[in-house]
Amino acid sequence: MASNRGLRRAYTIWATIYDPLTRFLRGSRRRSIGLLDLRPRDTVLIAGCGTGADFEFLPRETECVAVDLTPAMLRRAEAKIEDRRIRLEEMDAMDLGFPDNTFDKAILHFILAVVPDPARTLLEAERVTKPGGLLVVLDKFWNRPRRPPLFLRVANAICGGYVTAVDRNFHAILARTSLEILQEIPMGFGGLYFLYLLRKPLSPSR
Ligand SMILES: C[S@@+](CC[C@H](N)C(=O)[O-])C[C@H]1O[C@@H](n2cnc3c(N)ncnc32)[C@H](O)[C@@H]1O
């Protein structure tokens, strides 16, 4: 089972090789952030920003707060800020230190399959997003009704606590929130990768 302590330790090591290993995801990042239709005055949260691989797709005028648990990842993110309006915070995405309804939009890339409690993480992102605000989620999910195949269960047993889970069902996570799906886009990789555009309702439904 993943824990913040174990993940911080693991991602301190991953930080050294994360960027070259994940460069192939640039197109997916661009597409996901494009769905947010960011405007100059928008305020954006990036939950679990890692090494800042998303930063290059943010318009220069967008006000962004990017949080992550792992100082080694944040140090790499700092080097990518350049002249963008991005503030970094070492923070647990499951327990965000921001008031309700702070951000216009939120980005959750490859974080829900990592954190110990993905529903709590998505609920926190919902809480700090303004009513009517948009969120994007890009990650690996096992969304089929049947159990994952053996190789995925083995991969999950090995990697689940320290790298990423591969057996989480997005719809089960989403069901704990009030968020609405505007778009669900399969992104390939054997049917594991999905991109979601979500909206926080204008009035609370629960
Ligand atoms: C797979 S990386 C994804 C990083 C980035 N979002 C990206 O798209 O490249 C997962 C990141 O989540 C961070 N993380 C893990 N648990 C976290 C938590 N509870 N709160 C905030 N960040 C967390 C790790 O430090 C790591 O940087």
The ligand as an SDF file (V2000), in Angstrom:
LIG
                    3D

 27 29  0  0  0  0  0  0  0  0999 V2000
    4.0700   10.1000  -11.7250 C   0  0  0  0  0  0  0  0  0  0  0  0
    4.6020   11.6190  -11.0310 S   0  0  0  0  0  0  0  0  0  0  0  0
    3.6370   12.7760  -11.9790 C   0  0  0  0  0  0  0  0  0  0  0  0
    4.2300   14.1480  -11.9390 C   0  0  0  0  0  0  0  0  0  0  0  0
    3.5610   15.1540  -12.8870 C   0  0  0  0  0  0  0  0  0  0  0  0
    2.1880   15.4120  -12.5460 N   0  0  0  0  0  0  0  0  0  0  0  0
    3.6620   14.7230  -14.3210 C   0  0  0  0  0  0  0  0  0  0  0  0
    2.6340   14.7380  -15.0150 O   0  0  0  0  0  0  0  0  0  0  0  0
    4.7660   14.4150  -14.7730 O   0  0  0  0  0  0  0  0  0  0  0  0
    3.7740   11.6260   -9.4860 C   0  0  0  0  0  0  0  0  0  0  0  0
    4.1290   12.8130   -8.6150 C   0  0  0  0  0  0  0  0  0  0  0  0
    3.2170   12.8320   -7.5180 O   0  0  0  0  0  0  0  0  0  0  0  0
    3.9300   13.2700   -6.3880 C   0  0  0  0  0  0  0  0  0  0  0  0
    3.1460   12.8540   -5.2260 N   0  0  0  0  0  0  0  0  0  0  0  0
    2.9710   11.6200   -4.7240 C   0  0  0  0  0  0  0  0  0  0  0  0
    2.1220   11.6510   -3.6830 N   0  0  0  0  0  0  0  0  0  0  0  0
    1.7580   12.9510   -3.5340 C   0  0  0  0  0  0  0  0  0  0  0  0
    0.9020   13.6410   -2.6380 C   0  0  0  0  0  0  0  0  0  0  0  0
    0.2370   13.0010   -1.6550 N   0  0  0  0  0  0  0  0  0  0  0  0
    0.7610   14.9690   -2.7770 N   0  0  0  0  0  0  0  0  0  0  0  0
    1.4140   15.6400   -3.7600 C   0  0  0  0  0  0  0  0  0  0  0  0
    2.2460   15.0460   -4.6270 N   0  0  0  0  0  0  0  0  0  0  0  0
    2.4050   13.7210   -4.5180 C   0  0  0  0  0  0  0  0  0  0  0  0
    5.2900   12.6390   -6.5180 C   0  0  0  0  0  0  0  0  0  0  0  0
    6.2480   13.3110   -5.7420 O   0  0  0  0  0  0  0  0  0  0  0  0
    5.5190   12.7930   -8.0120 C   0  0  0  0  0  0  0  0  0  0  0  0
    6.1640   14.0080   -8.2860 O   0  0  0  0  0  0  0  0  0  0  0  0
  1  2  1  0
  2  3  1  0
  2 10  1  0
  3  4  1  0
  4  5  1  0
  5  6  1  0
  5  7  1  0
  7  8  2  0
  7  9  1  0
 10 11  1  0
 11 12  1  0
 11 26  1  0
 12 13  1  0
 13 14  1  0
 13 24  1  0
 14 15  1  0
 14 23  1  0
 15 16  2  0
 16 17  1  0
 17 18  1  0
 17 23  2  0
 18 19  1  0
 18 20  2  0
 20 21  1  0
 21 22  2  0
 22 23  1  0
 24 25  1  0
 24 26  1  0
 26 27  1  0
M  CHG  2   2   1   9  -1
M  END
$$$$
